[in-house]
């Protein structure tokens, strides 16, 4: 495997400039969530050009590729959608025209998540070109709509093609080149407080649902989750929005909806999350439910997604984590840092819901995601492509 690592590393270095040009062109395609059509079509053409054994756009709009048909089936996912590019004045340049300087590339999506996706694409290409995929079936998922409802479109991708049946996963998001073996889950909770609408000049005739919701909001702000995972830590709950149902600005609201983001550390079920809130709900005579969102992709494909994803953790002894650690050591002659993500990714569905073991890894500083300072080291871009390829090869070899 050490010889494979040298071969893969050399391949990536030979394709360094092409990788940079690929990412720069990718950045120039505006692919804000739900508007990924052009990016998906571009990606499909690239995978065909690179000799992938299979490349297609599914009914939801994800672009899927495959290299090899061996017994070790892996799915490698990164999303192609981004948040809005933002103002060129704040960036200091047009964020859709990648800036390359001082060994780094800047622009919208270079960190989240077009840089990691570029590396995954070249990993599959290297496995194919170097003739190393006889034991491997490497599925590439260039997924959509992750920035809005993570997990929804990769779920659709797997449901639409039952042949995508991986025994392990690679999720490519920035990790500062550290190996990730878990992250907290997420639920979106809607709490309804009912009052009685009335004209503000005669508010005494009604019951202000917004005021009635205050004890609930205050209690949630003080809440500390009782359960703690030894690796992921405690969960959390934060009120993120309050919606008022009122016909005018001179009417007290007859209904207030309190929306909270619940980070899940210990894999609690949806029912357990609601049960935990009951004492707080009683303070405002509120009801609660896990939110359900309707996703409509750029192809018009509709997905009903319950906004509940449990946490996931894979033990360091698992073959996919061992393969990642071994790949890192073979390439860099040092041991990797193995840790967790503090944010949610498509692994919330791919591993948290399905139970398929997963490893996360990626180039770049995750704190730059969504910022006007997105910048990615070209060295890390090239190195991460080699890591992805070697994770797949080491996993297949040790299977």
C-alpha positions in Angstrom: 0.0 0.0 0.0 3.0 2.3 0.6 3.8 1.9 -3.1 0.2 2.8 -4.0 0.4 5.9 -1.8 3.5 7.0 -3.7 1.8 6.4 -7.0 -1.3 8.3 -6.0 0.6 11.2 -4.5 2.7 11.5 -7.7 -0.5 11.4 -9.8 -2.0 14.3 -7.8 1.1 16.4 -8.1 1.1 15.8 -11.9 -2.5 17.0 -12.0 -2.0 20.0 -9.6 -2.6 22.7 -12.1 -5.5 20.9 -13.7 -7.1 20.5 -10.3 -6.7 24.2 -9.6 -8.2 25.1 -13.0 -11.1 22.6 -12.4 -11.9 24.3 -9.0 -11.6 27.8 -10.4 -14.1 26.9 -13.2 -16.4 25.2 -10.7 -16.4 28.4 -8.6 -17.4 30.5 -11.6 -20.7 28.5 -11.8 -23.2 30.1 -9.5 -24.8 27.1 -7.7 -26.7 28.6 -4.8 -29.0 26.1 -3.2 -31.9 25.1 -5.5 -30.1 26.6 -8.5 -27.5 23.9 -9.2 -28.7 22.9 -12.7 -25.7 24.4 -14.5 -23.2 23.0 -12.0 -24.7 19.5 -12.2 -24.6 19.5 -16.0 -21.0 20.7 -15.9 -20.0 18.1 -13.4 -21.6 15.2 -15.4 -19.6 16.3 -18.5 -16.4 16.4 -16.4 -16.9 12.9 -15.0 -17.6 11.5 -18.5 -14.4 13.3 -19.8 -12.4 11.8 -16.9 -13.4 8.3 -17.9 -15.7 7.5 -15.0 -17.4 4.1 -15.7 -20.8 5.7 -15.1 -22.0 9.3 -14.8 -25.5 10.6 -14.6 -27.8 13.2 -13.1 -30.6 11.6 -11.1 -34.3 12.6 -10.9 -33.7 14.8 -7.9 -30.7 16.6 -9.6 -27.7 15.1 -7.9 -24.8 14.2 -10.1 -23.5 10.7 -9.5 -20.4 8.9 -10.8 -18.9 5.5 -10.4 -15.5 4.0 -10.8 -15.0 0.2 -10.6 -17.4 -2.6 -9.8 -15.5 -4.5 -7.1 -16.9 -6.0 -3.9 -15.8 -3.1 -1.6 -18.5 -0.5 -2.2 -17.9 3.0 -0.9 -19.9 6.2 -1.3 -18.0 9.5 -1.3 -20.2 12.6 -0.9 -19.7 16.3 -1.2 -22.3 18.9 -2.0 -22.1 21.3 -5.0 -24.6 23.9 -3.7 -23.3 27.0 -1.9 -24.7 29.9 0.1 -25.2 33.2 -1.8 -21.9 34.6 -3.2 -22.2 37.9 -1.3 -21.1 41.4 -2.2 -17.8 41.8 -4.2 -17.2 44.9 -2.2 -17.0 42.8 1.0 -14.8 40.2 -0.7 -12.6 42.7 -2.4 -13.1 40.9 -5.7 -15.9 39.0 -7.5 -16.3 35.8 -5.5 -17.4 33.9 -8.6 -14.1 34.7 -10.3 -11.6 32.6 -8.2 -8.5 34.5 -7.1 -5.3 32.4 -7.1 -2.4 33.9 -5.2 0.3 32.9 -2.7 -0.4 29.2 -3.1 -4.1 29.5 -2.3 -7.4 29.9 -4.1 -10.2 32.2 -2.9 -13.9 32.4 -3.9 -17.3 31.3 -2.9 -17.4 27.6 -2.2 -13.6 26.8 -2.3 -14.0 25.6 1.3 -17.7 24.7 1.5 -17.8 22.5 -0.5 -16.5 22.8 -4.0 -12.8 22.3 -2.9 -13.5 19.0 -1.1 -15.7 17.9 -4.0 -13.0 18.7 -6.5 -10.6 16.5 -4.5 -13.2 13.6 -4.5 -13.5 13.8 -8.3 -9.8 13.6 -8.8 -9.5 10.7 -6.3 -11.9 8.7 -8.4 -10.1 9.7 -11.6 -6.7 8.6 -10.1 -8.1 5.2 -9.0 -9.3 4.7 -12.6 -6.3 6.0 -14.4 -3.8 4.1 -12.2 -5.7 0.9 -12.6 -6.2 0.4 -8.9 -9.9 -0.2 -8.6 -10.3 -3.9 -9.2 -11.5 -4.5 -5.6 -13.4 -1.3 -5.3 -16.7 0.2 -6.3 -16.3 4.0 -5.7 -19.5 5.9 -5.9 -19.1 9.7 -6.2 -22.0 11.8 -5.0 -22.0 15.5 -6.1 -25.1 16.3 -4.1 -27.4 19.3 -4.0 -29.4 21.3 -1.5 -27.2 20.5 1.5 -27.1 24.1 2.7 -30.8 24.2 3.3 -31.9 20.7 4.5 -28.8 18.6 4.7 -29.5 14.9 4.1 -32.6 15.3 2.1 -31.2 15.0 -1.4 -28.6 12.3 -0.6 -31.5 10.3 0.8 -33.3 10.8 -2.5 -30.2 9.8 -4.4 -30.0 6.5 -2.6 -33.7 5.8 -2.9 -33.6 6.5 -6.6 -30.7 4.1 -7.3 -30.8 1.0 -5.1 -27.4 0.0 -6.7 -25.8 2.6 -4.5 -25.6 0.3 -1.5 -22.3 1.3 0.2 -20.8 -0.6 3.2 -18.9 2.6 4.2 -18.9 6.3 3.5 -16.6 9.2 3.0 -18.1 12.6 3.6 -16.0 15.4 2.3 -16.3 18.7 4.2 -13.5 20.9 5.5 -11.8 19.4 8.6 -8.4 21.1 8.7 -7.1 17.9 7.3 -8.2 16.0 10.4 -10.0 12.7 10.4 -13.6 12.9 11.6 -15.4 10.0 13.3 -18.7 11.7 14.4 -20.8 14.8 14.9 -23.9 15.8 16.7 -27.3 15.4 15.1 -29.9 18.1 14.6 -33.7 18.6 15.0 -35.8 21.6 14.2 -38.6 22.0 16.7 -41.7 24.1 16.3 -43.6 25.2 19.4 -47.1 26.7 19.0 -48.5 29.2 21.5 -52.1 30.1 21.1 -53.7 33.3 22.3 -56.5 35.5 21.0 -56.1 38.2 18.4 -57.5 41.6 19.2 -57.0 45.2 18.0 -54.0 46.8 19.8 -56.2 49.7 21.0 -58.3 47.1 22.9 -55.7 44.4 23.7 -57.6 43.6 26.8 -60.2 41.8 24.6 -57.6 39.3 23.5 -54.6 37.4 24.7 -51.2 38.3 23.2 -49.6 35.0 22.1 -46.2 36.6 21.8 -46.2 37.8 25.5 -47.6 34.4 26.5 -44.6 32.7 24.8 -42.0 34.6 26.8 -41.8 32.1 29.8 -41.2 29.3 27.3 -38.5 31.2 25.5 -36.8 32.2 28.7 -36.9 28.6 30.0 -35.4 27.3 26.7 -32.6 29.9 27.0 -31.7 28.5 30.4 -32.0 24.8 29.5 -29.0 22.5 29.7 -29.3 19.1 28.2 -28.9 16.5 31.0 -27.3 13.7 28.9 -23.7 14.0 27.7 -21.9 11.8 25.2 -18.2 11.2 26.3 -17.0 12.0 22.7 -19.5 14.5 21.4 -20.3 16.3 24.6 -23.7 17.8 25.5 -26.6 18.6 23.2 -28.0 22.1 23.1 -31.2 23.9 22.2 -31.4 27.5 20.9 -34.4 29.6 20.0 -33.7 30.8 16.4 -36.9 32.4 15.3 -40.4 33.5 16.5 -43.2 33.9 14.0 -46.4 35.8 14.9 -49.7 35.2 13.3 -51.3 38.6 13.1 -53.2 40.3 10.2 -51.7 43.8 10.8 -49.1 45.6 12.9 -51.9 47.1 15.1 -53.3 43.6 16.1 -51.9 41.6 18.9 -51.0 38.1 17.6 -53.3 35.2 18.2 -50.6 32.7 17.6 -46.9 32.7 18.1 -44.6 29.9 16.7 -41.3 29.5 18.5 -38.7 27.7 16.4 -35.6 26.1 18.1 -32.5 24.3 16.8 -31.8 21.2 18.9 -28.3 19.7 18.6 -28.5 16.0 19.4 -25.5 14.5 21.2 -26.8 11.2 22.5 -29.0 10.0 19.7 -32.2 10.8 21.4 -35.4 9.9 19.5 -37.8 12.5 18.2 -40.2 11.4 20.9 -37.6 11.9 23.6 -36.8 15.4 22.4 -40.5 16.4 22.7 -40.9 14.7 26.1 -37.9 16.7 27.4 -39.7 19.9 26.6 -43.0 19.2 28.3 -42.3 21.2 31.6 -41.3 24.2 29.5 -44.3 23.9 27.1 -46.6 23.9 30.1 -45.3 27.4 31.1 -46.9 28.8 27.9 -49.6 26.2 27.3 -47.7 25.3 24.1 -47.6 22.3 21.9 -44.5 21.1 20.1 -43.5 19.0 17.1 -40.5 18.2 15.0 -40.7 20.3 11.8 -41.3 18.7 8.4 -39.9 20.6 5.4 -40.8 20.3 1.8 -37.8 20.4 -0.5 -38.3 21.2 -4.2 -35.1 20.8 -6.1 -34.1 22.6 -9.3 -35.6 19.7 -11.3 -39.0 20.1 -9.5 -38.4 16.9 -7.5 -40.3 17.1 -4.2 -38.9 15.6 -1.0 -40.8 15.6 2.3 -38.1 15.6 5.0 -38.7 15.3 8.7 -36.1 17.7 10.3 -34.7 15.1 12.7 -31.2 13.5 12.3 -29.6 11.7 15.2 -25.9 12.0 16.1 -23.4 9.5 14.7 -20.1 8.2 16.1 -17.8 5.5 14.6 -15.3 3.9 16.8 -11.6 4.4 16.0 -11.2 0.7 15.6 -13.7 0.5 12.7 -12.1 -0.4 9.4 -13.2 2.9 7.7 -11.5 5.0 10.4 -8.5 2.7 10.4 -8.3 3.0 6.6 -8.3 6.8 6.9 -5.6 6.8 9.6 -3.5 4.4 7.6 -3.9 6.5 4.4 -2.8 9.6 6.2 0.3 7.9 7.6 1.2 6.3 4.3 1.1 9.7 2.6 2.6 12.0 5.3 4.6 9.7 7.5 2.9 11.0 10.7 -0.2 10.1 12.6 -3.4 12.1 12.0 -5.6 13.9 14.5 -8.9 12.0 14.9 -11.7 14.1 16.2 -15.3 15.3 15.5 -17.1 18.0 13.7 -19.1 20.6 15.6 -21.5 21.2 12.7 -23.9 19.0 10.7 -23.3 17.5 7.3 -24.9 15.1 4.9 -23.6 12.4 7.2 -26.5 13.3 9.5 -28.6 11.2 7.1 -26.0 9.0 5.4 -24.7 7.7 8.7 -27.0 9.0 11.5 -30.2 7.7 9.9 -28.9 4.7 7.8 -26.3 3.5 10.3 -23.7 3.1 7.6 -20.2 3.7 9.1 -18.7 7.0 7.9 -15.4 8.9 8.0 -15.2 12.6 7.4 -12.2 14.5 6.0 -11.5 17.6 4.0 -9.1 20.4 3.2 -9.6 23.9 4.5 -10.5 25.8 7.7 -14.1 25.1 8.5 -14.5 28.5 10.3 -14.3 30.2 6.9 -17.4 28.5 5.6 -20.1 30.9 4.5 -17.7 33.9 5.1 -16.3 36.4 2.7 -12.8 35.1 3.6 -13.1 31.6 2.0 -9.6 30.6 1.0 -8.1 27.2 0.4 -4.5 26.1 0.3 -3.7 24.5 -3.0 -1.3 22.1 -1.2 -4.2 20.9 1.0 -6.5 20.5 -2.1 -4.0 18.3 -3.8 -3.1 16.3 -0.6 -6.7 15.7 0.3 -7.4 14.2 -3.1 -4.6 11.7 -2.4 -6.0 11.0 1.0 -9.5 10.3 -0.4 -8.1 7.9 -3.0 -6.0 6.1 -0.4 -8.9 5.8 2.1 -10.8 3.9 -0.6 -7.9 1.7 -1.6 -6.9 0.9 2.0 -10.4 0.1 3.0 -10.8 -2.3 0.0 -7.4 -3.9 0.7 -8.2 -4.5 4.4 -11.8 -5.6 3.8 
